[in-house]
């Protein structure tokens, strides 16, 4: 059996694979910038006569596109798992769970989505081992 634990937040996803008493780890970086500052930027809006222009929608679309790409990369790296555990501190774990539920091949493998605090690498590995030991 190939057990996979995914600790995920907006910065990175740590994928822990347990197979035949072997532990493999992989980190996928998200490259999502939620507070991007453009050089020379002063205000979050521009004024042209009576109209105000706001770039919030452009920023949101960019973040959504990067998030979708990030979650697709994570999904592609866990496709060969037999059982999947998703855990982490952020709401992005729920988005990943929803994407997995939309994929019929992965949805039957998803075991659980759990809340977890920030952890060290050793704590993440121990958490996954303890979960799948039951």
Phi and psi in degrees as GROMACS dihedral restraints (atoms count N, CA, C in turn):
[ dihedral_restraints ]
;  ai    aj    ak    al  type     phi  dphi    fc
    3     4     5     6     1  -114.5    20    10
    4     5     6     7     1   107.8    20    10
    6     7     8     9     1   -99.3    20    10
    7     8     9    10     1   136.0    20    10
    9    10    11    12     1  -127.9    20    10
   10    11    12    13     1   128.9    20    10
   12    13    14    15     1  -112.1    20    10
   13    14    15    16     1   132.5    20    10
   15    16    17    18     1  -119.5    20    10
   16    17    18    19     1   111.3    20    10
   18    19    20    21     1   -94.5    20    10
   19    20    21    22     1   122.9    20    10
   21    22    23    24     1  -135.9    20    10
   22    23    24    25     1   139.8    20    10
   24    25    26    27     1  -144.1    20    10
   25    26    27    28     1  -170.9    20    10
   27    28    29    30     1   -70.2    20    10
   28    29    30    31     1   -21.7    20    10
   30    31    32    33     1   -85.3    20    10
   31    32    33    34     1   -43.3    20    10
   33    34    35    36     1  -158.4    20    10
   34    35    36    37     1   162.8    20    10
   36    37    38    39     1  -122.2    20    10
   37    38    39    40     1   127.3    20    10
   39    40    41    42     1  -103.3    20    10
   40    41    42    43     1   119.0    20    10
   42    43    44    45     1  -104.8    20    10
   43    44    45    46     1   121.0    20    10
   45    46    47    48     1  -114.0    20    10
   46    47    48    49     1   119.5    20    10
   48    49    50    51     1  -110.6    20    10
   49    50    51    52     1   124.5    20    10
   51    52    53    54     1  -109.7    20    10
   52    53    54    55     1   119.3    20    10
   54    55    56    57     1  -149.7    20    10
   55    56    57    58     1   121.7    20    10
   57    58    59    60     1    51.1    20    10
   58    59    60    61     1    48.2    20    10
   60    61    62    63     1    62.7    20    10
   61    62    63    64     1    14.2    20    10
   63    64    65    66     1  -101.2    20    10
   64    65    66    67     1   143.9    20    10
   66    67    68    69     1  -119.2    20    10
   67    68    69    70     1   121.4    20    10
   69    70    71    72     1  -117.1    20    10
   70    71    72    73     1   143.5    20    10
   72    73    74    75     1  -128.4    20    10
   73    74    75    76     1   146.1    20    10
   75    76    77    78     1  -144.2    20    10
   76    77    78    79     1   142.1    20    10
   78    79    80    81     1  -118.7    20    10
   79    80    81    82     1   130.9    20    10
   81    82    83    84     1  -115.4    20    10
   82    83    84    85     1   120.0    20    10
   84    85    86    87     1   -85.0    20    10
   85    86    87    88     1   145.6    20    10
   87    88    89    90     1   -88.5    20    10
   88    89    90    91     1   -33.2    20    10
   90    91    92    93     1    61.8    20    10
   91    92    93    94     1    25.9    20    10
   93    94    95    96     1   -91.2    20    10
   94    95    96    97     1   121.5    20    10
   96    97    98    99     1  -104.5    20    10
   97    98    99   100     1   106.9    20    10
   99   100   101   102     1   -85.3    20    10
  100   101   102   103     1   -22.5    20    10
  102   103   104   105     1  -124.8    20    10
  103   104   105   106     1    66.2    20    10
  105   106   107   108     1   -81.9    20    10
  106   107   108   109     1   131.9    20    10
  108   109   110   111     1  -115.1    20    10
  109   110   111   112     1   127.8    20    10
  111   112   113   114     1   -92.5    20    10
  112   113   114   115     1   135.3    20    10
  114   115   116   117     1   -54.6    20    10
  115   116   117   118     1   128.7    20    10
  117   118   119   120     1    85.2    20    10
  118   119   120   121     1    -1.7    20    10
  120   121   122   123     1   -72.9    20    10
  121   122   123   124     1   134.2    20    10
  123   124   125   126     1  -116.8    20    10
  124   125   126   127     1   -50.9    20    10
  126   127   128   129     1  -113.4    20    10
  127   128   129   130     1   161.2    20    10
  129   130   131   132     1   -87.3    20    10
  130   131   132   133     1     8.8    20    10
  132   133   134   135     1  -148.1    20    10
  133   134   135   136     1   163.3    20    10
  135   136   137   138     1  -123.4    20    10
  136   137   138   139     1   149.8    20    10
  138   139   140   141     1  -117.7    20    10
  139   140   141   142     1   127.8    20    10
  141   142   143   144     1  -128.6    20    10
  142   143   144   145     1    97.3    20    10
  144   145   146   147     1    66.6    20    10
  145   146   147   148     1  -123.3    20    10
  147   148   149   150     1   -88.8    20    10
  148   149   150   151     1    -2.5    20    10
  150   151   152   153     1  -104.6    20    10
  151   152   153   154     1   145.2    20    10
  153   154   155   156     1  -113.4    20    10
  154   155   156   157     1   132.9    20    10
  156   157   158   159     1  -104.7    20    10
  157   158   159   160     1   138.5    20    10
  159   160   161   162     1  -128.2    20    10
  160   161   162   163     1   135.5    20    10
  162   163   164   165     1   -99.0    20    10
  163   164   165   166     1    17.5    20    10
  165   166   167   168     1   -61.9    20    10
  166   167   168   169     1   -41.7    20    10
  168   169   170   171     1   -65.7    20    10
  169   170   171   172     1   -38.7    20    10
  171   172   173   174     1   -64.0    20    10
  172   173   174   175     1   -43.8    20    10
  174   175   176   177     1   -63.3    20    10
  175   176   177   178     1   -42.6    20    10
  177   178   179   180     1   -63.2    20    10
  178   179   180   181     1   -42.9    20    10
  180   181   182   183     1   -62.8    20    10
  181   182   183   184     1   -39.5    20    10
  183   184   185   186     1   -65.4    20    10
  184   185   186   187     1   -43.8    20    10
  186   187   188   189     1   -64.5    20    10
  187   188   189   190     1   -41.3    20    10
  189   190   191   192     1   -61.8    20    10
  190   191   192   193     1   -41.5    20    10
  192   193   194   195     1   -65.5    20    10
  193   194   195   196     1   -43.9    20    10
  195   196   197   198     1   -65.5    20    10
  196   197   198   199     1   -38.3    20    10
  198   199   200   201     1   -64.4    20    10
  199   200   201   202     1   -44.2    20    10
  201   202   203   204     1   -62.5    20    10
  202   203   204   205     1   -42.9    20    10
  204   205   206   207     1   -63.1    20    10
  205   206   207   208     1   -42.8    20    10
  207   208   209   210     1   -60.4    20    10
  208   209   210   211     1   -47.3    20    10
  210   211   212   213     1   -67.8    20    10
  211   212   213   214     1   -34.2    20    10
  213   214   215   216     1   -64.4    20    10
  214   215   216   217     1   -40.3    20    10
  216   217   218   219     1   -62.3    20    10
  217   218   219   220     1   -41.7    20    10
  219   220   221   222     1   -64.7    20    10
  220   221   222   223     1   -44.3    20    10
  222   223   224   225     1   -62.1    20    10
  223   224   225   226     1   -40.4    20    10
  225   226   227   228     1   -64.6    20    10
  226   227   228   229     1   -30.2    20    10
  228   229   230   231     1   -82.7    20    10
  229   230   231   232     1   -10.7    20    10
  231   232   233   234     1  -114.1    20    10
  232   233   234   235     1    11.1    20    10
  234   235   236   237     1   -62.6    20    10
  235   236   237   238     1   -28.8    20    10
  237   238   239   240     1   -90.0    20    10
  238   239   240   241     1     9.1    20    10
  240   241   242   243     1   -76.6    20    10
  241   242   243   244     1   153.6    20    10
  243   244   245   246     1   -93.6    20    10
  244   245   246   247     1   -36.6    20    10
  246   247   248   249     1  -138.8    20    10
  247   248   249   250     1   142.2    20    10
  249   250   251   252     1  -126.7    20    10
  250   251   252   253     1   133.6    20    10
  252   253   254   255     1  -118.4    20    10
  253   254   255   256     1   129.7    20    10
  255   256   257   258     1  -113.9    20    10
  256   257   258   259     1   130.6    20    10
  258   259   260   261     1  -148.7    20    10
  259   260   261   262     1   156.0    20    10
  261   262   263   264     1   160.6    20    10
  262   263   264   265     1   174.8    20    10
  264   265   266   267     1   -88.9    20    10
  265   266   267   268     1   -18.0    20    10
  267   268   269   270     1  -100.4    20    10
  268   269   270   271     1   167.0    20    10
  270   271   272   273     1   -73.1    20    10
  271   272   273   274     1   -13.5    20    10
  273   274   275   276     1   -65.3    20    10
  274   275   276   277     1   -22.6    20    10
  276   277   278   279     1   -64.3    20    10
  277   278   279   280     1   -32.7    20    10
  279   280   281   282     1   -70.0    20    10
  280   281   282   283     1   -39.5    20    10
  282   283   284   285     1   -62.8    20    10
  283   284   285   286     1   -41.6    20    10
  285   286   287   288     1   -63.4    20    10
  286   287   288   289     1   -42.4    20    10
  288   289   290   291     1   -60.7    20    10
  289   290   291   292     1   -40.1    20    10
  291   292   293   294     1   -65.5    20    10
  292   293   294   295     1   -40.0    20    10
  294   295   296   297     1   -64.9    20    10
  295   296   297   298     1   -38.7    20    10
  297   298   299   300     1   -66.7    20    10
  298   299   300   301     1   -38.3    20    10
  300   301   302   303     1   -63.9    20    10
  301   302   303   304     1   -28.2    20    10
  303   304   305   306     1   -76.2    20    10
  304   305   306   307     1   -17.5    20    10
  306   307   308   309     1   -98.3    20    10
  307   308   309   310     1   111.7    20    10
  309   310   311   312     1   -62.3    20    10
  310   311   312   313     1   -30.1    20    10
  312   313   314   315     1   -72.0    20    10
  313   314   315   316     1   -33.4    20    10
  315   316   317   318     1   -91.5    20    10
  316   317   318   319     1   -27.1    20    10
  318   319   320   321     1   -63.2    20    10
  319   320   321   322     1   -32.4    20    10
  321   322   323   324     1   -74.7    20    10
  322   323   324   325     1   -16.8    20    10
  324   325   326   327     1   -90.9    20    10
  325   326   327   328     1   -18.0    20    10
  327   328   329   330     1   -71.1    20    10
  328   329   330   331     1   118.1    20    10
  330   331   332   333     1   -88.0    20    10
  331   332   333   334     1   -52.0    20    10
  333   334   335   336     1  -163.5    20    10
  334   335   336   337     1   155.7    20    10
  336   337   338   339     1  -119.2    20    10
  337   338   339   340     1   122.9    20    10
  339   340   341   342     1  -126.5    20    10
  340   341   342   343     1   150.6    20    10
  342   343   344   345     1   -80.4    20    10
  343   344   345   346     1   140.2    20    10
  345   346   347   348     1  -151.1    20    10
  346   347   348   349     1   150.3    20    10
  348   349   350   351     1   -82.1    20    10
  349   350   351   352     1  -178.6    20    10
  351   352   353   354     1   -62.4    20    10
  352   353   354   355     1   139.5    20    10
  354   355   356   357     1  -138.4    20    10
  355   356   357   358     1   157.8    20    10
  357   358   359   360     1   -79.3    20    10
  358   359   360   361     1   169.8    20    10
  360   361   362   363     1   -60.8    20    10
  361   362   363   364     1   -43.2    20    10
  363   364   365   366     1   -64.4    20    10
  364   365   366   367     1   -37.2    20    10
  366   367   368   369     1   -66.0    20    10
  367   368   369   370     1   -38.4    20    10
  369   370   371   372     1   -64.2    20    10
  370   371   372   373     1   -44.2    20    10
  372   373   374   375     1   -63.5    20    10
  373   374   375   376     1   -44.0    20    10
  375   376   377   378     1   -63.5    20    10
  376   377   378   379     1   -38.1    20    10
  378   379   380   381     1   -62.7    20    10
  379   380   381   382     1   -45.5    20    10
  381   382   383   384     1   -67.1    20    10
  382   383   384   385     1   -42.6    20    10
  384   385   386   387     1   -60.8    20    10
  385   386   387   388     1   -45.4    20    10
  387   388   389   390     1   -64.6    20    10
  388   389   390   391     1   -37.9    20    10
  390   391   392   393     1   -65.7    20    10
  391   392   393   394     1   -46.4    20    10
  393   394   395   396     1   -83.2    20    10
  394   395   396   397     1    -6.6    20    10
  396   397   398   399     1   -72.6    20    10
  397   398   399   400     1   -27.2    20    10
